[in-house]
Amino acid sequence: MHDLARLRRISFDPPPSQTHDLKLWVRQGSDDGSTERLPTVADVRCGERVQTVDRATQDSQALVPLNGSPCQVTPRRGVTKEA
């Protein structure tokens, strides 16, 4: 298993498609293949638009509208535990 503790940002350039939304959820995997929700808050930037996604207390996935621009997902440091 790779050590992702130092992950700070994920960047991607979505290809042209009919897709209108990015489904975003954060999970933590274990060596046995199981996963569990990892509460976090992240900023999603697509072009000039920035949307804050709060999964610190919610279990469901977030839908973020895509606009054809390159996107970055940046977790906020220090926001990883339930309140």
JOJOSUL-V733349 format. One record per pair of residues at least 24 apart in sequence whose C-alpha atoms are under 6 Angstrom apart, sorted by sequence separation. I is the first residue (numbers start at 1). J is the second residue. D is the distance in Angstrom with one decimal. If there is no record, write none. Layout:
<<I/J/D> <I/J/D>>
This chain:
<<46/70/5.7> <46/71/4.2> <57/82/5.9> <45/71/5.4> <56/82/5.8> <45/72/5.2> <44/72/5.7> <44/73/4.6> <43/73/5.8> <43/74/5.2> <42/74/5.4> <42/75/4.0> <41/75/5.9> <42/76/5.4> <41/76/5.7> <25/61/4.8> <24/61/5.5> <24/62/5.1> <23/62/5.7> <40/79/5.4> <23/63/4.8> <40/80/4.7> <22/63/5.6> <39/80/5.1> <21/63/5.9> <22/64/5.0> <39/81/5.8> <21/64/5.3> <21/65/4.4> <20/65/5.9> <21/66/5.1> <20/66/5.3> <13/70/4.2> <12/70/5.9> <12/71/5.4> <11/71/5.7> <11/72/4.2> <10/72/5.5> <10/73/5.1> <9/73/5.6> <9/74/4.5>>
